[in-house]
Amino acid sequence: MELTDTDPIPCDAVQVRNGQVYLLHHPPKPAPKAVSIHPDAKYLTAKEAAVYLGLTYGTFRHKATKIRRTKHGRYTREALDDFAKRG
């Protein structure tokens, strides 16, 4: 592919290695799947619990060590509410 000086190229689409210029193609990331929480659900998965608390999944997993879980690894709404109250 031949480029001229007038072709606009975003800086994140170019990589230079050993004096060679490479054009990179980064396809757009797919939108994350929406997680819905059933209003009557007693036990929540980690992703559902993150949505319930209004946190990202990564932040929730970081703080999840401070939240009580069931023996199956799920979280109860009561435990999540207690955690939210404590801050």
N, C-alpha and C positions, 0 to 999 in steps of 0.2 A: 504494500500500500504506500503510495507516494503522497507526501504531505507538502503543502506550500506554506509560506510564512503567514498567510492570511487565514488559514484554517484554525478556528478556535478549538482548543483541546483543554478540558478540565484537568487541573493539576493532579487529581487523584486517579486519572485514567492513564497516566504515563509513568513508566519506570525506566530508569537508566542503570544499566549494568555493563561494566567494562567498555564504556564509551558508546554502547549501543542503546538506542531508544526503543522501548517496547510499549505498544499500546495495550492496555489492559481492558478487558471487558468484564464488568461486574454486573450480573443480572440483578434486578431488584429483588430484595428479600420478600418472601411471601408474608402477607399480613398474618399476625398470630391469630389462632383460632379463639373465638370468643368462648369463655367459660361461663356456663350458666349454672346457677345454684338453685336446686329445687327448694322451695320455701319450707317444705316439711322434712328436709333431710336432717337427720340428727348428727351424722358423721360426715366430715368434709375431707377431701383429699388436700394435699399441699397446695395445688393450684387453686382449688376452690377456696381454701382458707386465705390465700393471698388476696384473692378478689374480695372476699368478705371483709378483710381488714383494710383494703384499699392500698395494698403494697404491691410492688413488683414481685415476681416469683423469686428472683435472686435475693432480694432484700428479706423476703419472708424466710427463705431457707437459711439465711445467715442468722436470723433471730429465732428460728424455730426451736433451737435447743432450750429455750426458756419457756416453752409452751408444753403443757401436759398432752400426751398422746395416748390413744388406746393401744392395746397390745397388738392391734392390726396395723398400726401406723397412721391411723386417721385422727382427726382433731374434732373435738366436740365444740359446739357453739358456745357453751358455758366456759370452756377453757380459753377460747379465743376472746370472749368478752372480758374475762379476768385479766388476760394479758394486755388487752387494750386499756383497761382501767389503770393498771400498774405503769403503763407507759413504756 
